[in-house]
Amino acid sequence: MAGGAGETGGRKVDVIGNAVLIVVDIQGGDVPHEESRSEIAYMGGRESRTARVERLIDDCRAAAVPVVFIQEVHKPSLVDIGRELDGAEGPHCVEGWPETELAPHIRPRPEEFLIRKRRYSAFFGTELEIVLKAYKADTVLLIGGLTDVCVHYTAVDAHQHDYHVKVLTDCVGGSSREAHDAALNAIAYLQRDALVTAADVTAWLDARRGA
């Protein structure tokens, strides 16, 4: 997992060219987890990540780094869910369910893109590539969940589209701690400098604003 100085300071991060922050599937509306119908397990710590994610989004906006929001949505008939029910997951992200809505602390602005997807990767069958080209992106910063599913597959597709990838290890959560760690290791295998922390990126943003 990435190094760094925690919440008080970050190490120097080499962000190449133009960066875009991609907020992957931070959903759930205001429905308590124990009352949600979405049958997806996730590791603990979501509450502690919330404030960190909020600050990061605000910091990116202040530094003129575009923010793109991703939301997984499926029709109530599940006609568009494909093979997603063949594994450990049950029905999830169903259109019309309150828990499918973005989390309350995730508030896209009118000028920002909210991209809805039907598969795990934010690139698959969406306009994300068009949006990234519009922003002339070279590097994507990834936060959200799940680390081992949608974040991982989005990172792989970004890699295969020749973007530099930075996954903020303390702003993502997996279906379990073991799955989270394994996914981060797999991402680091593709790009050796891919794993960073929120503090690392905040230090880069501070330097960018001061340049």
VOBA-1610 file (N, C-alpha, C; in pm, whole numbers, padded with zeros to 5 digits, always signed):
BEGIN
Met+00085-00118+00000Met+00000+00000+00000Met+00089+00123+00000Ala+00033+00235-00047Ala+00112+00357-00061Ala+00160+00407+00072Gly+00274+00473+00067Gly+00323+00542+00184Gly+00255+00676+00196Gly+00314+00766+00276Gly+00253+00898+00292Gly+00257+00936+00438Ala+00218+01060+00464Ala+00227+01113+00598Ala+00091+01130+00663Gly-00006+01051+00620Gly-00137+01055+00682Gly-00208+01186+00654Glu-00287+01233+00752Glu-00369+01351+00734Glu-00291+01480+00751Thr-00171+01476+00805Thr-00099+01599+00835Thr-00006+01643+00724Gly+00022+01561+00631Gly+00110+01598+00522Gly+00128+01484+00427Gly+00171+01514+00305Gly+00183+01409+00205Gly+00320+01410+00141Arg+00356+01297+00082Arg+00481+01286+00009Arg+00463+01348-00129Lys+00571+01372-00197Lys+00565+01429-00331Lys+00509+01326-00428Val+00405+01365-00500Val+00341+01277-00596Val+00362+01334-00736Asp+00404+01249-00826Asp+00427+01290-00964Asp+00299+01271-01044Val+00218+01377-01053Val+00096+01374-01134Val+00131+01431-01270Ile+00116+01351-01373Ile+00161+01387-01507Ile+00048+01454-01584Gly+00077+01572-01638Gly-00018+01641-01724Gly-00144+01683-01652Asn-00254+01687-01727Asn-00383+01726-01671Asn-00446+01609-01596Ala-00498+01638-01478Ala-00560+01534-01395Ala-00710+01556-01386Val-00783+01447-01370Val-00927+01449-01346Val-00955+01356-01229Leu-01035+01404-01134Leu-01078+01319-01022Leu-01205+01245-01062Ile-01204+01112-01051Ile-01321+01031-01082Ile-01374+00971-00951Val-01497+01005-00918Val-01562+00960-00795Val-01650+00841-00832Val-01606+00721-00796Val-01668+00598-00843Val-01772+00545-00743Asp-01898+00550-00780Asp-02006+00477-00712Asp-02012+00502-00561Ile-01999+00626-00518Ile-02023+00656-00377Ile-02173+00680-00363Gln-02243+00571-00340Gln-02390+00569-00342Gln-02444+00520-00208Gly-02574+00508-00201Gly-02638+00461-00079Gly-02747+00554-00030Gly-02756+00673-00092Gly-02855+00769-00047Gly-02840+00794+00102Asp-02952+00811+00170Asp-02946+00824+00316Asp-03003+00701+00386Val-02997+00586+00315Val-03050+00460+00370Val-02944+00393+00456Pro-02972+00363+00583Pro-02874+00291+00665Pro-02836+00159+00601His-02710+00120+00616His-02661-00002+00552His-02745-00123+00589Glu-02783-00131+00715Glu-02857-00251+00759Glu-02999-00255+00701Glu-03047-00144+00645Glu-03180-00141+00585Glu-03175-00143+00432Ser-03056-00141+00376Ser-03043-00136+00231Ser-03074-00271+00168Arg-03138-00268+00051Arg-03166-00390-00023Arg-03049-00429-00113Ser-02952-00340-00130Ser-02837-00371-00215Ser-02752-00478-00149Glu-02744-00593-00211Glu-02677-00708-00151Glu-02529-00710-00187Ile-02457-00611-00136Ile-02314-00601-00160Ile-02245-00580-00026Ala-02152-00666+00005Ala-02075-00650+00129Ala-01970-00540+00111Tyr-01935-00471+00218Tyr-01823-00377+00211Tyr-01753-00373+00345Met-01625-00342+00340Met-01545-00338+00462Met-01580-00214+00543Gly-01538-00213+00668Gly-01567-00100+00755Gly-01488+00025+00718Gly-01517+00132+00789Gly-01442+00255+00772Gly-01504+00356+00677Arg-01623+00326+00626Arg-01685+00418+00529Arg-01707+00555+00592Glu-01751+00559+00717Glu-01780+00687+00781Glu-01653+00771+00795Ser-01542+00707+00829Ser-01417+00782+00845Ser-01365+00835+00713Arg-01402+00770+00602Arg-01358+00816+00471Arg-01441+00933+00419Thr-01561+00951+00473Thr-01653+01050+00420Thr-01595+01191+00423Ala-01546+01234+00540Ala-01492+01370+00551Ala-01370+01388+00462Arg-01288+01284+00452Arg-01169+01290+00368Arg-01208+01308+00221Val-01310+01235+00178Val-01357+01245+00040Val-01415+01384+00013Glu-01496+01434+00106Glu-01554+01567+00089Glu-01445+01673+00072Arg-01344+01667+00158Arg-01236+01766+00150Arg-01162+01755+00018Leu-01139+01632-00025Leu-01064+01611-00149Leu-01140+01670-00269Ile-01270+01644-00276Ile-01349+01699-00386Ile-01343+01852-00384Asp-01359+01911-00267Asp-01352+02058-00256Asp-01214+02110-00295Asp-01109+02039-00254Asp-00973+02082-00287Asp-00947+02073-00437Cys-00999+01968-00501Cys-00982+01956-00647Cys-01054+02070-00718Arg-01174+02100-00676Arg-01247+02211-00736Arg-01171+02342-00720Ala-01118+02365-00601Ala-01045+02490-00575Ala-00919+02502-00660Ala-00861+02387-00697Ala-00739+02386-00777Ala-00768+02369-00925Ala-00895+02380-00964Ala-00937+02368-01105Ala-00906+02230-01163Val-00913+02127-01079Val-00904+01989-01127Val-01047+01939-01147Pro-01087+01902-01268Pro-01224+01858-01292Pro-01261+01735-01209Val-01388+01732-01168Val-01440+01619-01092Val-01552+01555-01174Val-01543+01423-01194Val-01644+01347-01268Val-01703+01242-01174Phe-01833+01236-01169Phe-01903+01145-01078Phe-01961+01026-01156Ile-01947+00906-01098Ile-01995+00783-01159Ile-02103+00723-01070Gln-02210+00674-01132Gln-02320+00612-01058Gln-02364+00486-01132Glu-02360+00371-01064Glu-02411+00249-01125Glu-02562+00241-01106Val-02633+00214-01214Val-02780+00208-01211Val-02827+00092-01298His-02927+00017-01249His-02987-00092-01326His-03139-00079-01326Lys-03202-00120-01433Lys-03347-00120-01443Lys-03407-00218-01341Pro-03528-00189-01291Pro-03591-00281-01195Pro-03605-00424-01246Ser-03618-00441-01375Ser-03627-00576-01432Ser-03493-00649-01432Leu-03384-00574-01408Leu-03247-00626-01411Leu-03208-00677-01549Val-03279-00632-01651Val-03247-00675-01787Val-03108-00631-01829Asp-03056-00526-01763Asp-02927-00468-01802Asp-02814-00506-01706Ile-02836-00599-01615Ile-02735-00628-01514Ile-02635-00734-01560Gly-02664-00799-01672Gly-02568-00893-01729Gly-02532-01005-01635Arg-02401-01032-01621Arg-02352-01143-01541Arg-02317-01100-01399Glu-02361-00980-01356Glu-02321-00930-01225Glu-02379-01012-01110Leu-02481-01093-01135Leu-02540-01175-01029Leu-02483-01316-01026Asp-02383-01342-01112Asp-02325-01476-01117Asp-02224-01502-01004Gly-02181-01394-00939Gly-02082-01407-00833Gly-02145-01388-00696Ala-02075-01314-00610Ala-02119-01298-00471Ala-02227-01193-00454Glu-02248-01106-00554Glu-02340-00995-00537Glu-02483-01034-00569Gly-02576-00979-00491Gly-02718-00989-00521Gly-02764-00863-00593Pro-02894-00846-00614Pro-02943-00725-00680Pro-02894-00599-00611His-02858-00499-00691His-02801-00378-00635His-02815-00265-00736Cys-02810-00142-00684Cys-02812-00021-00767Cys-02932-00020-00862Val-03047-00055-00808Val-03167-00061-00890Val-03230+00077-00901Glu-03267+00113-01022Glu-03328+00242-01049Glu-03454+00258-00965Gly-03466+00371-00896Gly-03582+00397-00811Gly-03560+00364-00665Trp-03460+00282-00633Trp-03429+00257-00493Trp-03358+00380-00434Pro-03397+00426-00316Pro-03326+00538-00254Pro-03177+00511-00233Glu-03143+00383-00206Glu-03003+00349-00182Glu-02919+00348-00309Thr-02982+00365-00424Thr-02907+00376-00550Thr-02859+00518-00573Glu-02921+00614-00506Glu-02882+00754-00523Glu-02742+00779-00466Leu-02679+00884-00513Leu-02549+00921-00459Leu-02561+00948-00309Ala-02452+00921-00237Ala-02451+00950-00093Ala-02476+01099-00070Pro-02535+01134+00043Pro-02572+01274+00066Pro-02456+01372+00057His-02334+01327+00088His-02220+01419+00083His-02159+01431-00056Ile-02216+01358-00152Ile-02168+01365-00291Ile-02267+01450-00369Arg-02227+01572-00400Arg-02319+01668-00462Arg-02256+01727-00589Pro-02275+01663-00703Pro-02221+01719-00827Pro-02279+01858-00854Arg-02194+01944-00905Arg-02240+02076-00946Arg-02298+02069-01087Pro-02381+02167-01124Pro-02444+02162-01257Pro-02345+02150-01372Glu-02228+02211-01357Glu-02131+02208-01466Glu-02046+02081-01468Glu-02063+01995-01369Glu-01985+01871-01361Glu-02062+01754-01423Phe-01987+01655-01468Phe-02047+01538-01532Phe-02085+01432-01429Leu-02207+01380-01440Leu-02252+01262-01367Leu-02279+01155-01471Ile-02197+01051-01471Ile-02206+00944-01572Ile-02265+00820-01508Arg-02373+00770-01567Arg-02437+00648-01518Arg-02387+00529-01599Lys-02361+00420-01529Lys-02305+00302-01596Lys-02387+00178-01563Arg-02373+00077-01648Arg-02446-00049-01632Arg-02353-00166-01601Arg-02224-00141-01600Arg-02125-00245-01574Arg-02025-00192-01471Tyr-01933-00276-01429Tyr-01840-00237-01324Tyr-01746-00125-01367Ser-01688-00135-01483Ser-01593-00033-01529Ser-01667+00093-01570Ala-01617+00207-01526Ala-01677+00336-01564Ala-01655+00368-01711Phe-01566+00294-01778Phe-01541+00315-01921Phe-01637+00235-02009Phe-01691+00125-01956Phe-01762+00029-02040Phe-01901+00081-02077Gly-01920+00113-02206Gly-02051+00155-02253Gly-02094+00292-02205Thr-01999+00378-02166Thr-02033+00513-02118Thr-01960+00618-02200Glu-01987+00744-02168Glu-01921+00856-02235Glu-01796+00902-02161Leu-01744+00824-02066Leu-01629+00869-01986Leu-01510+00905-02074Glu-01480+00823-02174Glu-01365+00853-02259Glu-01381+00986-02331Ile-01502+01018-02376Ile-01528+01147-02440Ile-01503+01261-02341Val-01551+01245-02218Val-01534+01348-02116Val-01386+01368-02083Leu-01311+01260-02068Leu-01169+01272-02037Leu-01093+01340-02151Lys-01131+01309-02273Lys-01067+01375-02388Lys-01102+01524-02390Ala-01225+01558-02352Ala-01265+01698-02347Ala-01180+01775-02246Tyr-01146+01710-02136Tyr-01062+01773-02034Tyr-00912+01759-02064Lys-00880+01694-02176Lys-00740+01669-02213Lys-00665+01601-02099Ala-00728+01499-02042Ala-00673+01432-01925Ala-00554+01344-01961Asp-00456+01345-01874Asp-00342+01254-01881Asp-00342+01157-01763Thr-00392+01204-01648Thr-00392+01127-01524Thr-00532+01124-01467Val-00575+01006-01419Val-00702+00995-01349Val-00675+00962-01202Leu-00743+01034-01114Leu-00739+01010-00971Leu-00868+00937-00934Leu-00857+00821-00873Leu-00974+00738-00846Leu-01003+00727-00697Ile-01129+00755-00661Ile-01177+00734-00524Ile-01313+00664-00533Gly-01358+00605-00421Gly-01490+00545-00419Gly-01487+00396-00390Gly-01575+00320-00456Gly-01583+00178-00427Gly-01647+00100-00542Leu-01643-00029-00529Leu-01560-00104-00438Leu-01419-00116-00495Thr-01321-00115-00407Thr-01182-00121-00451Thr-01157-00240-00543Asp-01212-00355-00505Asp-01185-00479-00577Asp-01277-00502-00696Val-01372-00413-00717Val-01465-00433-00830Val-01460-00309-00919Cys-01545-00211-00894Cys-01558-00099-00987Cys-01433-00011-00994Val-01367+00011-00881Val-01244+00089-00884Val-01135+00013-00959His-01121-00115-00928His-01019-00197-00993His-01040-00202-01145Tyr-01162-00232-01187Tyr-01186-00247-01330Tyr-01177-00114-01403Thr-01215-00005-01336Thr-01198+00128-01397Thr-01050+00162-01408Ala-00972+00128-01307Ala-00828+00152-01311Ala-00762+00072-01423Val-00803-00053-01440Val-00747-00137-01548Val-00780-00077-01684Asp-00905-00036-01704Asp-00942+00022-01833Asp-00872+00155-01856Ala-00854+00234-01751Ala-00779+00359-01766Ala-00635+00329-01808His-00576+00228-01748His-00441+00186-01784His-00435+00144-01931Gln-00535+00068-01975Gln-00535+00020-02112Gln-00570+00129-02213His-00628+00239-02164His-00650+00357-02248His-00532+00454-02239Asp-00425+00411-02173Asp-00299+00485-02166Asp-00304+00608-02076Tyr-00393+00607-01976Tyr-00391+00712-01875Tyr-00297+00672-01762His-00239+00771-01698His-00170+00748-01571His-00278+00738-01463Val-00261+00642-01373Val-00364+00612-01272Val-00309+00638-01133Lys-00389+00708-01053Lys-00359+00726-00911Lys-00482+00686-00831Val-00469+00581-00752Val-00578+00536-00665Val-00546+00583-00523Leu-00638+00658-00464Leu-00618+00711-00329Leu-00658+00602-00230Thr-00561+00538-00170Thr-00586+00416-00094Thr-00673+00438+00029Asp-00675+00561+00084Asp-00757+00589+00201Asp-00888+00657+00164Cys-00920+00659+00035Cys-01048+00712-00013Cys-01123+00607-00095Val-01083+00480-00082Val-01153+00370-00147Val-01179+00261-00043Gly-01282+00183-00065Gly-01314+00073+00025Gly-01358-00048-00054Gly-01320-00166-00007Gly-01351-00289-00078Gly-01463-00368-00016Ser-01492-00484-00075Ser-01594-00573-00020Ser-01545-00637+00110Ser-01415-00642+00128Ser-01352-00686+00252Ser-01211-00627+00254Arg-01147-00628+00369Arg-01010-00577+00377Arg-00916-00658+00290Glu-00934-00791+00288Glu-00847-00876+00207Glu-00864-00845+00059Ala-00989-00830+00014Ala-01015-00800-00127Ala-00962-00662-00163His-00979-00567-00074His-00927-00431-00092His-00776-00434-00114Asp-00705-00501-00024Asp-00558-00505-00034Asp-00513-00577-00161Ala-00581-00686-00195Ala-00543-00761-00315Ala-00564-00676-00441Ala-00672-00599-00445Ala-00699-00514-00561Ala-00594-00405-00573Leu-00555-00345-00461Leu-00451-00242-00465Leu-00319-00301-00515Asn-00288-00422-00470Asn-00166-00487-00518Asn-00172-00512-00669Ala-00289-00551-00718Ala-00304-00576-00861Ala-00290-00448-00942Ile-00343-00338-00890Ile-00331-00209-00959Ile-00186-00163-00961Ala-00117-00181-00847Ala+00025-00143-00841Ala+00109-00227-00935Tyr+00067-00349-00963Tyr+00138-00433-01059Tyr+00135-00370-01198Leu+00023-00304-01231Leu+00010-00241-01363Leu+00089-00110-01372Gln+00081-00030-01266Gln+00153+00098-01264Gln+00217+00112-01128Arg+00349+00114-01126Arg+00420+00104-00998Arg+00396+00222-00905Asp+00358+00339-00960Asp+00337+00458-00877Asp+00188+00490-00861Ala+00102+00389-00879Ala-00042+00415-00881Ala-00103+00441-00744Leu-00041+00392-00637Leu-00102+00401-00506Leu-00053+00524-00430Val-00149+00609-00393Val-00119+00732-00320Val-00223+00747-00208Thr-00207+00851-00127Thr-00304+00880-00022Thr-00368+01015-00048Ala-00475+01044+00027Ala-00539+01175+00017Ala-00442+01285+00053Ala-00359+01262+00155Ala-00261+01363+00194Ala-00160+01389+00083Asp-00119+01284+00013Asp-00027+01301-00100Asp-00088+01392-00206Val-00214+01365-00241Val-00280+01442-00346Val-00308+01584-00299Thr-00345+01599-00172Thr-00367+01734-00118Thr-00239+01816-00123Ala-00125+01755-00094Ala+00002+01826-00102Ala+00029+01869-00246Trp-00001+01781-00343Trp+00015+01818-00483Trp-00078+01932-00521Leu-00204+01927-00475Leu-00300+02033-00505Leu-00257+02165-00445Asp-00203+02161-00320Asp-00155+02283-00257Asp-00041+02344-00338Ala+00050+02259-00384Ala+00162+02307-00465Ala+00112+02364-00598Arg+00010+02300-00655Arg-00047+02346-00781Arg-00110+02484-00765Arg-00182+02504-00656Arg-00246+02635-00632Arg-00142+02742-00607Gly-00030+02702-00545Gly+00073+02801-00513Gly+00168+02829-00626Ala+00158+02750-00736Ala+00253+02767-00847Ala+00228+02896-00924
//
